Amino acid sequence: MDIKLVALDLDDTLLDKSLAVSPRTREAIAQAIAKGVTVTVATGRMYSSALIYAKQLELDVPLITYNGGLIRRVQSGETLYHMPVDEQVARDVLSLFHKNGWYIQSYVDDILYVAEHNETSRYYERMTGIKAVALGEAFYTMAGAPTKMLALTSEVQLGEIEKQVRLTFGDHLYIAKSKPTYLEMTHPQVNKGHALAFLAEKLGITRQQVMAVGDSQNDLDMIEYAGWGVAMGNAAANVKAAAQAVTGHHDAEGVAEAIEQYVLKNNG
């Protein structure tokens, strides 16, 4: 095994239930980097939220954010790739959610926008460390092409929302669940697999030299792309089925286990 690039999902993968990276995991990542391996994150989160963890880990690499909608370097802030949702499609999505009274938030130029501050938006702010900008009714007709839109609600209602969004916008959006209560919507050409392929080519690394670790439906494309796909112990069943290996739970340092086993121990 000759792993040169490791891509790690954040939530329910790299981060434990307290949204922290364990000391063992930090050390495993540091050792991999010392061996010349590029370690990055591939997350549905916005760049500014992922940047918090990248700096904690002292990463100086391009980050895959918004499920691959934006790839941007840590130190310089240089954008390598950006593929936002078509502006008219975004407005139509917002109109659908407004008509049905469903909660949605939108990300334009790495700024988080909502219609109003409420329990859901405040929960998301606490989890990501990012403040939302409330626009009132103007939110539903806002200008700008969003890098991503996100619906948050109960598991039961999300099923109804996903069905309607796929029926109406299936050809115009990439739609995936990142959590049982999160529905992510990006440009139809955007997913973590495409982003990881783009980054690997940029770094001169072959597909076979890539390891991807994740747990959710939005991780499936990158796990299928990677030469060595690893599913977390807490991963969805179809993610585990697509992976070459299954590691420990995100609360049991599964990422550290995967790096130690497949990068530090068996690499080269």
Accessible surface in RSA format (square Angstrom, percent):
REM  Atomic radii and reference values for relative SASA: ProtOr
REM  Chains: A
REM  Algorithm: Lee & Richards
REM  Probe-radius: 1.40
REM  Slices: 20
REM RES _ NUM      All-atoms   Total-Side   Main-Chain    Non-polar    All polar
REM                ABS   REL    ABS   REL    ABS   REL    ABS   REL    ABS   REL
RES MET A   1    88.99  46.1  32.98  21.8  56.00 133.3  46.93  39.9  42.06  55.7
RES ASP A   2    59.72  41.8  55.49  55.2   4.23  10.0  29.04  68.4  30.68  30.6
RES ILE A   3     0.79   0.5   0.79   0.6   0.00   0.0   0.79   0.6   0.00   0.0
RES LYS A   4    83.29  40.6  82.45  50.6   0.84   2.0  33.96  30.6  49.33  52.5
RES LEU A   5     0.00   0.0   0.00   0.0   0.00   0.0   0.00   0.0   0.00   0.0
RES VAL A   6     0.00   0.0   0.00   0.0   0.00   0.0   0.00   0.0   0.00   0.0
RES ALA A   7     0.00   0.0   0.00   0.0   0.00   0.0   0.00   0.0   0.00   0.0
RES LEU A   8     0.85   0.5   0.85   0.6   0.00   0.0   0.85   0.6   0.00   0.0
RES ASP A   9     8.92   6.2   8.92   8.9   0.00   0.0   0.00   0.0   8.92   8.9
RES LEU A  10     0.00   0.0   0.00   0.0   0.00   0.0   0.00   0.0   0.00   0.0
RES ASP A  11    21.82  15.3  18.92  18.8   2.90   6.9  10.25  24.1  11.57  11.5
RES ASP A  12    37.17  26.0  34.27  34.1   2.90   6.9   5.18  12.2  31.99  31.9
RES THR A  13     2.11   1.5   0.00   0.0   2.11   5.0   0.00   0.0   2.11   3.2
RES LEU A  14     7.32   4.1   0.05   0.0   7.27  18.3   0.05   0.0   7.27  19.6
RES LEU A  15     0.32   0.2   0.22   0.2   0.10   0.2   0.22   0.2   0.10   0.3
RES ASP A  16    35.90  25.1  33.94  33.8   1.96   4.6  12.48  29.4  23.41  23.4
RES LYS A  17   173.19  84.5 142.43  87.4  30.76  73.2  91.27  82.1  81.92  87.3
RES SER A  18    82.18  69.4  52.66  70.3  29.52  68.0  52.10 110.9  30.08  42.1
RES LEU A  19    56.60  31.5  48.53  34.7   8.07  20.3  48.53  34.1   8.07  21.7
RES ALA A  20    42.81  39.4  38.96  60.1   3.84   8.7  42.44  59.8   0.37   1.0
RES VAL A  21     6.33   4.2   0.23   0.2   6.10  14.7   0.23   0.2   6.10  16.5
RES SER A  22    22.16  18.7  15.95  21.3   6.21  14.3  20.02  42.6   2.14   3.0
RES PRO A  23   110.21  80.3 104.08  94.9   6.13  22.3 105.96  87.5   4.25  26.4
RES ARG A  24    97.00  40.7  87.25  44.5   9.75  23.2  44.90  61.4  52.10  31.6
RES THR A  25     4.05   2.9   4.05   4.1   0.00   0.0   0.21   0.3   3.85   5.8
RES ARG A  26    89.66  37.6  85.70  43.7   3.96   9.4  34.68  47.4  54.98  33.3
RES GLU A  27    92.48  53.1  90.13  68.2   2.35   5.6  38.15  73.8  54.33  44.4
RES ALA A  28     2.36   2.2   0.31   0.5   2.05   4.7   2.02   2.8   0.34   0.9
RES ILE A  29     1.49   0.8   1.49   1.1   0.00   0.0   1.49   1.1   0.00   0.0
RES ALA A  30    53.40  49.1  44.09  68.0   9.31  21.2  48.63  68.5   4.77  12.6
RES GLN A  31    79.53  44.5  76.21  55.7   3.33   7.9  24.11  51.3  55.42  42.0
RES ALA A  32     0.13   0.1   0.13   0.2   0.00   0.0   0.13   0.2   0.00   0.0
RES ILE A  33    69.02  39.3  60.73  45.2   8.30  20.0  60.73  43.7   8.30  22.5
RES ALA A  34    90.66  83.4  46.97  72.5  43.69  99.4  58.92  83.0  31.74  84.1
RES LYS A  35   106.23  51.8  71.32  43.8  34.91  83.1  66.89  60.2  39.34  41.9
RES GLY A  36    59.39  73.2   0.00   N/A  59.39  73.2  36.75 100.8  22.64  50.7
RES VAL A  37     6.42   4.2   2.60   2.4   3.83   9.2   2.93   2.5   3.50   9.5
RES THR A  38    30.82  21.9  26.34  26.7   4.48  10.7   6.31   8.5  24.51  37.1
RES VAL A  39     1.41   0.9   0.70   0.6   0.71   1.7   0.70   0.6   0.71   1.9
RES THR A  40     0.02   0.0   0.00   0.0   0.02   0.1   0.02   0.0   0.00   0.0
RES VAL A  41     0.79   0.5   0.79   0.7   0.00   0.0   0.79   0.7   0.00   0.0
RES ALA A  42     0.00   0.0   0.00   0.0   0.00   0.0   0.00   0.0   0.00   0.0
RES THR A  43     1.67   1.2   1.67   1.7   0.00   0.0   0.00   0.0   1.67   2.5
RES GLY A  44     6.95   8.6   0.00   N/A   6.95   8.6   3.88  10.6   3.08   6.9
RES ARG A  45     8.57   3.6   6.34   3.2   2.23   5.3   6.73   9.2   1.84   1.1
RES MET A  46     1.13   0.6   1.05   0.7   0.08   0.2   1.04   0.9   0.09   0.1
RES TYR A  47    14.46   6.7  14.46   8.2   0.00   0.0  12.83   9.6   1.63   2.0
RES SER A  48    33.62  28.4  29.15  38.9   4.47  10.3  27.79  59.2   5.83   8.2
RES SER A  49     0.07   0.1   0.07   0.1   0.00   0.0   0.07   0.2   0.00   0.0
RES ALA A  50     0.00   0.0   0.00   0.0   0.00   0.0   0.00   0.0   0.00   0.0
RES LEU A  51    31.90  17.8  31.90  22.8   0.00   0.0  31.90  22.4   0.00   0.0
RES ILE A  52    70.17  39.9  63.63  47.4   6.55  15.8  68.56  49.4   1.62   4.4
RES TYR A  53    19.44   9.1  19.43  11.1   0.01   0.0   6.30   4.7  13.14  16.2
RES ALA A  54     0.00   0.0   0.00   0.0   0.00   0.0   0.00   0.0   0.00   0.0
RES LYS A  55   121.88  59.5 105.91  65.0  15.97  38.0  59.78  53.8  62.10  66.1
RES GLN A  56    83.75  46.8  60.43  44.2  23.32  55.5  31.94  68.0  51.81  39.3
RES LEU A  57    17.63   9.8   3.10   2.2  14.53  36.5   7.32   5.1  10.31  27.7
RES GLU A  58   150.69  86.5 124.54  94.2  26.15  62.3  45.28  87.6 105.41  86.1
RES LEU A  59     2.46   1.4   0.76   0.5   1.69   4.3   2.01   1.4   0.45   1.2
RES ASP A  60    98.12  68.7  75.30  74.9  22.82  54.0  23.88  56.2  74.24  74.0
RES VAL A  61    22.86  15.0  21.34  19.3   1.52   3.7  22.77  19.8   0.09   0.3
RES PRO A  62     3.75   2.7   3.75   3.4   0.00   0.0   3.75   3.1   0.00   0.0
RES LEU A  63     0.00   0.0   0.00   0.0   0.00   0.0   0.00   0.0   0.00   0.0
RES ILE A  64     0.00   0.0   0.00   0.0   0.00   0.0   0.00   0.0   0.00   0.0
RES THR A  65     0.00   0.0   0.00   0.0   0.00   0.0   0.00   0.0   0.00   0.0
RES TYR A  66     0.29   0.1   0.29   0.2   0.00   0.0   0.29   0.2   0.00   0.0
RES ASN A  67     0.31   0.2   0.31   0.3   0.00   0.0   0.23   0.6   0.08   0.1
RES GLY A  68     1.22   1.5   0.00   N/A   1.22   1.5   0.00   0.0   1.22   2.7
RES GLY A  69     0.00   0.0   0.00   N/A   0.00   0.0   0.00   0.0   0.00   0.0
RES LEU A  70     4.69   2.6   4.69   3.4   0.00   0.0   4.69   3.3   0.00   0.0
RES ILE A  71     0.00   0.0   0.00   0.0   0.00   0.0   0.00   0.0   0.00   0.0
RES ARG A  72    58.67  24.6  58.67  29.9   0.00   0.0   3.86   5.3  54.81  33.2
RES ARG A  73    76.48  32.1  76.48  39.0   0.00   0.0  16.60  22.7  59.87  36.3
RES VAL A  74     6.48   4.3   0.03   0.0   6.46  15.6   0.03   0.0   6.46  17.5
RES GLN A  75   122.42  68.5  91.20  66.7  31.22  74.3  34.18  72.7  88.24  66.9
RES SER A  76    84.08  71.0  42.18  56.3  41.90  96.5  52.99 112.8  31.09  43.6
RES GLY A  77    32.57  40.2   0.00   N/A  32.57  40.2  18.16  49.8  14.42  32.3
RES GLU A  78    90.04  51.7  80.32  60.8   9.72  23.1  37.52  72.6  52.52  42.9
RES THR A  79    60.38  42.9  34.77  35.3  25.61  61.0  28.16  37.8  32.22  48.7
RES LEU A  80    28.15  15.7   3.91   2.8  24.24  60.9   8.11   5.7  20.04  53.9
RES TYR A  81    53.68  25.1  47.94  27.3   5.74  14.9  43.46  32.7  10.22  12.6
RES HIS A  82    77.57  42.4  51.97  36.1  25.60  65.5  29.60  30.5  47.97  55.8
RES MET A  83    53.12  27.5  53.12  35.2   0.00   0.0  36.02  30.6  17.10  22.7
RES PRO A  84    39.30  28.6  34.84  31.8   4.46  16.2  34.84  28.8   4.46  27.7
RES VAL A  85     0.62   0.4   0.18   0.2   0.44   1.1   0.18   0.2   0.44   1.2
RES ASP A  86    80.79  56.6  69.69  69.4  11.11  26.3  31.81  74.9  48.98  48.9
RES GLU A  87    65.07  37.4  62.09  47.0   2.97   7.1  21.91  42.4  43.15  35.2
RES GLN A  88   104.94  58.7 101.77  74.4   3.17   7.6  52.17 111.0  52.77  40.0
RES VAL A  89    20.59  13.5  20.34  18.4   0.25   0.6  20.59  17.9   0.00   0.0
RES ALA A  90     2.99   2.7   2.99   4.6   0.00   0.0   2.99   4.2   0.00   0.0
RES ARG A  91    86.67  36.4  84.47  43.1   2.20   5.2  17.75  24.3  68.91  41.8
RES ASP A  92    62.61  43.9  58.49  58.2   4.12   9.7  12.46  29.3  50.15  50.0
RES VAL A  93     0.00   0.0   0.00   0.0   0.00   0.0   0.00   0.0   0.00   0.0
RES LEU A  94     3.08   1.7   3.08   2.2   0.00   0.0   3.08   2.2   0.00   0.0
RES SER A  95    63.33  53.5  59.21  79.0   4.12   9.5  24.53  52.2  38.81  54.4
RES LEU A  96    20.02  11.1  15.94  11.4   4.07  10.2  19.40  13.6   0.61   1.7
RES PHE A  97     0.10   0.0   0.00   0.0   0.10   0.3   0.00   0.0   0.10   0.3
RES HIS A  98    76.32  41.7  64.90  45.1  11.42  29.2  35.61  36.7  40.71  47.4
RES LYS A  99   164.83  80.4 126.35  77.5  38.48  91.6  86.97  78.3  77.85  82.9
RES ASN A 100    65.23  45.0  37.32  36.1  27.91  67.2   8.24  19.8  56.99  55.1
RES GLY A 101    68.80  84.8   0.00   N/A  68.80  84.8  36.40  99.9  32.40  72.6
RES TRP A 102    16.43   6.6  10.97   5.3   5.47  12.8   6.75   3.6   9.68  15.7
RES TYR A 103    40.01  18.7  27.95  15.9  12.06  31.4  34.75  26.1   5.26   6.5
RES ILE A 104     5.03   2.9   0.46   0.3   4.57  11.0   0.46   0.3   4.57  12.4
RES GLN A 105     0.23   0.1   0.23   0.2   0.00   0.0   0.00   0.0   0.23   0.2
RES SER A 106     1.32   1.1   1.32   1.8   0.00   0.0   0.00   0.0   1.32   1.8
RES TYR A 107     0.09   0.0   0.07   0.0   0.02   0.0   0.07   0.1   0.02   0.0
RES VAL A 108    14.25   9.4  14.04  12.7   0.21   0.5  14.04  12.2   0.21   0.6
RES ASP A 109   113.81  79.7  89.33  88.9  24.49  57.9  32.40  76.3  81.41  81.2
RES ASP A 110    26.35  18.5  14.51  14.4  11.84  28.0   8.05  18.9  18.30  18.3
RES ILE A 111    74.78  42.6  72.00  53.6   2.78   6.7  74.78  53.9   0.00   0.0
RES LEU A 112     1.69   0.9   0.89   0.6   0.79   2.0   0.89   0.6   0.79   2.1
RES TYR A 113    37.53  17.5  37.53  21.4   0.00   0.0   9.75   7.3  27.78  34.2
RES VAL A 114     0.16   0.1   0.16   0.1   0.00   0.0   0.16   0.1   0.00   0.0
RES ALA A 115    17.95  16.5  15.18  23.4   2.77   6.3  15.18  21.4   2.77   7.3
RES GLU A 116   107.15  61.5 104.82  79.3   2.32   5.5  31.21  60.4  75.94  62.0
RES HIS A 117    87.35  47.7  66.44  46.2  20.91  53.5  47.67  49.1  39.68  46.2
RES ASN A 118    42.23  29.1  40.16  38.8   2.06   5.0  23.51  56.6  18.72  18.1
RES GLU A 119   139.11  79.9 134.94 102.1   4.16   9.9  49.40  95.6  89.71  73.2
RES THR A 120    41.84  29.8  37.44  38.0   4.41  10.5  10.59  14.2  31.25  47.2
RES SER A 121     1.22   1.0   0.17   0.2   1.06   2.4   0.76   1.6   0.47   0.7
RES ARG A 122   114.26  48.0 113.78  58.0   0.48   1.1  43.57  59.5  70.68  42.8
RES TYR A 123    91.39  42.7  91.26  51.9   0.13   0.3  69.27  52.1  22.11  27.3
RES TYR A 124     4.07   1.9   4.07   2.3   0.00   0.0   0.81   0.6   3.26   4.0
RES GLU A 125    19.57  11.2  15.63  11.8   3.93   9.4   5.26  10.2  14.30  11.7
RES ARG A 126   170.40  71.5 138.69  70.7  31.71  75.5  80.90 110.6  89.51  54.2
RES MET A 127    20.70  10.7  12.50   8.3   8.20  19.5  12.91  11.0   7.78  10.3
RES THR A 128     3.26   2.3   0.05   0.0   3.21   7.7   1.50   2.0   1.77   2.7
RES GLY A 129    56.39  69.5   0.00   N/A  56.39  69.5  31.24  85.7  25.15  56.3
RES ILE A 130    27.06  15.4  24.76  18.4   2.30   5.5  26.30  18.9   0.76   2.1
RES LYS A 131   164.51  80.3 151.79  93.1  12.72  30.3 104.19  93.8  60.32  64.2
RES ALA A 132     9.24   8.5   0.21   0.3   9.03  20.6   0.21   0.3   9.03  23.9
RES VAL A 133    64.65  42.5  61.50  55.7   3.15   7.6  64.65  56.2   0.00   0.0
RES ALA A 134    41.73  38.4  15.87  24.5  25.86  58.8  15.90  22.4  25.84  68.4
RES LEU A 135    60.32  33.6  40.61  29.1  19.71  49.5  46.94  33.0  13.39  36.0
RES GLY A 136    35.56  43.8   0.00   N/A  35.56  43.8  32.75  89.9   2.80   6.3
RES GLU A 137   122.68  70.4 110.98  84.0  11.70  27.8  67.44 130.5  55.23  45.1
RES ALA A 138    60.60  55.7  50.82  78.4   9.79  22.3  56.41  79.4   4.19  11.1
RES PHE A 139     0.19   0.1   0.19   0.1   0.00   0.0   0.19   0.1   0.00   0.0
RES TYR A 140    34.75  16.2  30.70  17.5   4.05  10.5   8.69   6.5  26.06  32.1
RES THR A 141    97.70  69.5  86.74  87.9  10.96  26.1  67.95  91.3  29.75  45.0
RES MET A 142    24.16  12.5  14.93   9.9   9.23  22.0  22.55  19.2   1.61   2.1
RES ALA A 143    71.23  65.5  56.05  86.5  15.19  34.5  56.31  79.3  14.92  39.5
RES GLY A 144    25.39  31.3   0.00   N/A  25.39  31.3  21.02  57.7   4.36   9.8
RES ALA A 145    34.03  31.3  22.18  34.2  11.84  26.9  22.18  31.2  11.84  31.4
RES PRO A 146     2.80   2.0   2.80   2.6   0.00   0.0   2.80   2.3   0.00   0.0
RES THR A 147     2.15   1.5   2.15   2.2   0.00   0.0   0.00   0.0   2.15   3.2
RES LYS A 148     2.23   1.1   2.23   1.4   0.00   0.0   0.00   0.0   2.23   2.4
RES MET A 149     0.01   0.0   0.01   0.0   0.00   0.0   0.00   0.0   0.01   0.0
RES LEU A 150     0.78   0.4   0.78   0.6   0.00   0.0   0.78   0.5   0.00   0.0
RES ALA A 151     0.03   0.0   0.03   0.1   0.00   0.0   0.03   0.0   0.00   0.0
RES LEU A 152     8.13   4.5   5.96   4.3   2.16   5.4   5.96   4.2   2.16   5.8
RES THR A 153    32.72  23.3  13.74  13.9  18.98  45.2  18.69  25.1  14.03  21.2
RES SER A 154    62.14  52.5  50.25  67.1  11.89  27.4  49.97 106.4  12.18  17.1
RES GLU A 155   111.31  63.9  99.27  75.1  12.03  28.7  24.95  48.3  86.35  70.5
RES VAL A 156   135.59  89.2 120.81 109.4  14.78  35.6 128.31 111.5   7.27  19.7
RES GLN A 157    63.23  35.4  60.64  44.3   2.59   6.2  14.82  31.5  48.41  36.7
RES LEU A 158     0.00   0.0   0.00   0.0   0.00   0.0   0.00   0.0   0.00   0.0
RES GLY A 159    33.42  41.2   0.00   N/A  33.42  41.2  26.63  73.1   6.79  15.2
RES GLU A 160   103.42  59.4  93.13  70.5  10.29  24.5  42.32  81.9  61.10  49.9
RES ILE A 161     0.39   0.2   0.39   0.3   0.00   0.0   0.39   0.3   0.00   0.0
RES GLU A 162    31.29  18.0  31.29  23.7   0.00   0.0   6.75  13.1  24.54  20.0
RES LYS A 163   157.10  76.6 148.33  91.0   8.77  20.9  97.98  88.2  59.11  63.0
RES GLN A 164    63.41  35.5  62.56  45.7   0.85   2.0  10.25  21.8  53.16  40.3
RES VAL A 165     0.00   0.0   0.00   0.0   0.00   0.0   0.00   0.0   0.00   0.0
RES ARG A 166   109.15  45.8 100.22  51.1   8.93  21.3  43.71  59.7  65.44  39.7
RES LEU A 167   142.21  79.2 111.43  79.7  30.77  77.4 118.43  83.2  23.78  64.0
RES THR A 168    65.23  46.4  39.81  40.4  25.43  60.6  42.04  56.5  23.20  35.1
RES PHE A 169    14.96   7.5  14.64   9.1   0.31   0.8  14.96   9.1   0.00   0.0
RES GLY A 170    38.40  47.4   0.00   N/A  38.40  47.4  16.13  44.3  22.27  49.9
RES ASP A 171   129.56  90.8 104.64 104.2  24.93  58.9  27.63  65.0 101.93 101.7
RES HIS A 172    94.90  51.9  90.10  62.6   4.81  12.3  52.39  54.0  42.51  49.5
RES LEU A 173     7.56   4.2   0.00   0.0   7.56  19.0   0.00   0.0   7.56  20.3
RES TYR A 174    36.61  17.1  32.74  18.6   3.87  10.1  33.79  25.4   2.82   3.5
RES ILE A 175    10.95   6.2   1.29   1.0   9.66  23.3   1.29   0.9   9.66  26.2
RES ALA A 176     6.36   5.8   4.38   6.8   1.98   4.5   6.36   9.0   0.00   0.0
RES LYS A 177    60.07  29.3  57.97  35.6   2.10   5.0  20.91  18.8  39.17  41.7
RES SER A 178    17.06  14.4  11.74  15.7   5.32  12.3  11.27  24.0   5.79   8.1
RES LYS A 179    42.27  20.6  36.89  22.6   5.38  12.8  19.22  17.3  23.05  24.5
RES PRO A 180    81.15  59.1  73.59  67.1   7.56  27.5  79.78  65.9   1.37   8.5
RES THR A 181    45.09  32.1  45.09  45.7   0.00   0.0  30.48  40.9  14.62  22.1
RES TYR A 182    10.43   4.9  10.43   5.9   0.00   0.0  10.43   7.8   0.00   0.0
RES LEU A 183     0.00   0.0   0.00   0.0   0.00   0.0   0.00   0.0   0.00   0.0
RES GLU A 184     5.39   3.1   5.23   4.0   0.16   0.4   0.44   0.8   4.95   4.0
RES MET A 185     0.00   0.0   0.00   0.0   0.00   0.0   0.00   0.0   0.00   0.0
RES THR A 186     0.22   0.2   0.21   0.2   0.01   0.0   0.21   0.3   0.01   0.0
RES HIS A 187    31.66  17.3  31.66  22.0   0.00   0.0   8.48   8.7  23.17  27.0
RES PRO A 188    57.10  41.6  37.29  34.0  19.81  72.0  37.63  31.1  19.47 121.0
RES GLN A 189   106.02  59.3 102.59  75.0   3.43   8.2  30.11  64.1  75.91  57.6
RES VAL A 190     1.52   1.0   0.00   0.0   1.52   3.7   1.52   1.3   0.00   0.0
RES ASN A 191    13.43   9.3  12.87  12.4   0.56   1.3   0.00   0.0  13.43  13.0
RES LYS A 192     0.34   0.2   0.05   0.0   0.29   0.7   0.05   0.0   0.29   0.3
RES GLY A 193     5.14   6.3   0.00   N/A   5.14   6.3   4.53  12.4   0.60   1.4
RES HIS A 194   104.69  57.2  97.90  68.0   6.79  17.4  69.81  71.9  34.88  40.6
RES ALA A 195     2.95   2.7   0.18   0.3   2.77   6.3   2.52   3.5   0.43   1.1
RES LEU A 196     0.00   0.0   0.00   0.0   0.00   0.0   0.00   0.0   0.00   0.0
RES ALA A 197    34.65  31.9  30.88  47.6   3.78   8.6  30.90  43.5   3.76  10.0
RES PHE A 198    65.65  32.8  59.12  36.6   6.53  17.0  63.57  38.5   2.08   6.0
RES LEU A 199     0.04   0.0   0.04   0.0   0.00   0.0   0.04   0.0   0.00   0.0
RES ALA A 200     1.51   1.4   1.51   2.3   0.00   0.0   1.51   2.1   0.00   0.0
RES GLU A 201   144.14  82.8 124.71  94.3  19.44  46.3  49.04  94.9  95.10  77.6
RES LYS A 202   116.21  56.7  83.10  51.0  33.11  78.8  40.46  36.4  75.75  80.7
RES LEU A 203    65.00  36.2  35.97  25.7  29.03  73.0  41.63  29.2  23.37  62.9
RES GLY A 204    68.35  84.3   0.00   N/A  68.35  84.3  37.80 103.7  30.55  68.4
RES ILE A 205    23.98  13.6  15.21  11.3   8.77  21.1  16.29  11.7   7.69  20.9
RES THR A 206    73.38  52.2  65.73  66.6   7.65  18.2  70.05  94.1   3.33   5.0
RES ARG A 207   117.70  49.4 113.31  57.8   4.39  10.4  25.41  34.7  92.29  55.9
RES GLN A 208   129.72  72.5 116.24  85.0  13.48  32.1  59.76 127.2  69.96  53.1
RES GLN A 209    37.15  20.8  37.15  27.2   0.00   0.0   6.87  14.6  30.28  23.0
RES VAL A 210     0.00   0.0   0.00   0.0   0.00   0.0   0.00   0.0   0.00   0.0
RES MET A 211     0.00   0.0   0.00   0.0   0.00   0.0   0.00   0.0   0.00   0.0
RES ALA A 212     0.00   0.0   0.00   0.0   0.00   0.0   0.00   0.0   0.00   0.0
RES VAL A 213     0.00   0.0   0.00   0.0   0.00   0.0   0.00   0.0   0.00   0.0
RES GLY A 214     0.00   0.0   0.00   N/A   0.00   0.0   0.00   0.0   0.00   0.0
RES ASP A 215    10.03   7.0   8.52   8.5   1.51   3.6   0.00   0.0  10.03  10.0
RES SER A 216    14.94  12.6  12.34  16.5   2.60   6.0   7.74  16.5   7.20  10.1
RES GLN A 217    61.62  34.5  56.96  41.6   4.66  11.1  27.25  58.0  34.37  26.1
RES ASN A 218     5.22   3.6   4.81   4.6   0.41   1.0   0.10   0.2   5.11   4.9
RES ASP A 219     0.17   0.1   0.17   0.2   0.00   0.0   0.00   0.0   0.17   0.2
RES LEU A 220    38.49  21.4  38.49  27.5   0.00   0.0  38.49  27.0   0.00   0.0
RES ASP A 221    42.42  29.7  37.76  37.6   4.66  11.0   4.53  10.7  37.89  37.8
RES MET A 222     0.00   0.0   0.00   0.0   0.00   0.0   0.00   0.0   0.00   0.0
RES ILE A 223     0.46   0.3   0.00   0.0   0.46   1.1   0.00   0.0   0.46   1.3
RES GLU A 224    97.27  55.8  78.47  59.4  18.79  44.7  30.99  60.0  66.27  54.1
RES TYR A 225    34.69  16.2  32.20  18.3   2.48   6.5  27.33  20.5   7.35   9.1
RES ALA A 226     5.97   5.5   0.00   0.0   5.97  13.6   0.00   0.0   5.97  15.8
RES GLY A 227    29.83  36.8   0.00   N/A  29.83  36.8  12.83  35.2  17.00  38.1
RES TRP A 228    58.54  23.5  58.54  28.3   0.00   0.0  58.54  31.2   0.00   0.0
RES GLY A 229     0.00   0.0   0.00   N/A   0.00   0.0   0.00   0.0   0.00   0.0
RES VAL A 230     0.00   0.0   0.00   0.0   0.00   0.0   0.00   0.0   0.00   0.0
RES ALA A 231     0.00   0.0   0.00   0.0   0.00   0.0   0.00   0.0   0.00   0.0
RES MET A 232     0.00   0.0   0.00   0.0   0.00   0.0   0.00   0.0   0.00   0.0
RES GLY A 233    26.66  32.9   0.00   N/A  26.66  32.9  12.55  34.4  14.11  31.6
RES ASN A 234    45.61  31.5  15.31  14.8  30.30  73.0  20.64  49.7  24.97  24.1
RES ALA A 235    11.20  10.3   0.00   0.0  11.20  25.5   0.08   0.1  11.12  29.5
RES ALA A 236    35.04  32.2  20.63  31.8  14.40  32.8  32.69  46.0   2.34   6.2
RES ALA A 237    84.65  77.8  69.11 106.7  15.54  35.3  72.54 102.2  12.11  32.1
RES ASN A 238    67.73  46.7  59.06  57.1   8.68  20.9  39.75  95.7  27.99  27.1
RES VAL A 239     0.00   0.0   0.00   0.0   0.00   0.0   0.00   0.0   0.00   0.0
RES LYS A 240    74.04  36.1  66.50  40.8   7.54  18.0  27.09  24.4  46.95  50.0
RES ALA A 241    88.63  81.5  48.11  74.2  40.52  92.2  61.21  86.2  27.41  72.6
RES ALA A 242    29.94  27.5   7.84  12.1  22.09  50.3  19.07  26.9  10.87  28.8
RES ALA A 243    18.42  16.9   0.00   0.0  18.42  41.9   0.00   0.0  18.42  48.8
RES GLN A 244    94.58  52.9  62.10  45.4  32.47  77.3  29.38  62.5  65.20  49.4
RES ALA A 245    15.14  13.9   6.35   9.8   8.79  20.0  15.03  21.2   0.12   0.3
RES VAL A 246    77.34  50.9  48.90  44.3  28.43  68.5  49.01  42.6  28.32  76.8
RES THR A 247     9.23   6.6   1.10   1.1   8.13  19.4   4.24   5.7   4.99   7.5
RES GLY A 248    18.11  22.3   0.00   N/A  18.11  22.3  18.07  49.6   0.04   0.1
RES HIS A 249    77.18  42.2  73.90  51.4   3.28   8.4  50.79  52.3  26.40  30.7
RES HIS A 250    22.95  12.5  16.95  11.8   6.01  15.4   4.02   4.1  18.93  22.0
RES ASP A 251    62.40  43.7  31.11  31.0  31.29  74.0  19.68  46.3  42.72  42.6
RES ALA A 252    60.07  55.2  42.22  65.2  17.85  40.6  50.57  71.2   9.49  25.2
RES GLU A 253    53.37  30.6  48.22  36.5   5.15  12.3  19.80  38.3  33.57  27.4
RES GLY A 254     0.42   0.5   0.00   N/A   0.42   0.5   0.00   0.0   0.42   0.9
RES VAL A 255     2.56   1.7   1.89   1.7   0.68   1.6   1.89   1.6   0.68   1.8
RES ALA A 256     0.00   0.0   0.00   0.0   0.00   0.0   0.00   0.0   0.00   0.0
RES GLU A 257    75.19  43.2  73.96  56.0   1.23   2.9  24.45  47.3  50.74  41.4
RES ALA A 258     0.24   0.2   0.00   0.0   0.24   0.5   0.24   0.3   0.00   0.0
RES ILE A 259     0.00   0.0   0.00   0.0   0.00   0.0   0.00   0.0   0.00   0.0
RES GLU A 260    57.82  33.2  55.20  41.8   2.63   6.3  28.84  55.8  28.99  23.7
RES GLN A 261    64.58  36.1  62.86  45.9   1.73   4.1  14.91  31.7  49.68  37.7
RES TYR A 262    37.35  17.4  37.35  21.2   0.00   0.0  13.50  10.1  23.85  29.4
RES VAL A 263     0.00   0.0   0.00   0.0   0.00   0.0   0.00   0.0   0.00   0.0
RES LEU A 264    38.30  21.3  20.29  14.5  18.01  45.3  20.53  14.4  17.77  47.8
RES LYS A 265   149.47  72.9 117.25  71.9  32.22  76.7  76.97  69.3  72.50  77.2
RES ASN A 266    63.37  43.7  48.91  47.3  14.46  34.8  16.49  39.7  46.88  45.3
RES ASN A 267    29.15  20.1   9.48   9.2  19.67  47.4   1.50   3.6  27.65  26.7
RES GLY A 268    94.06 116.0   0.00   N/A  94.06 116.0  47.31 129.8  46.75 104.7
END  Absolute sums over single chains surface
CHAIN  1 A    11024.9       8606.0       2419.0       5785.6       5239.3
END  Absolute sums over all chains
TOTAL         11024.9       8606.0       2419.0       5785.6       5239.3
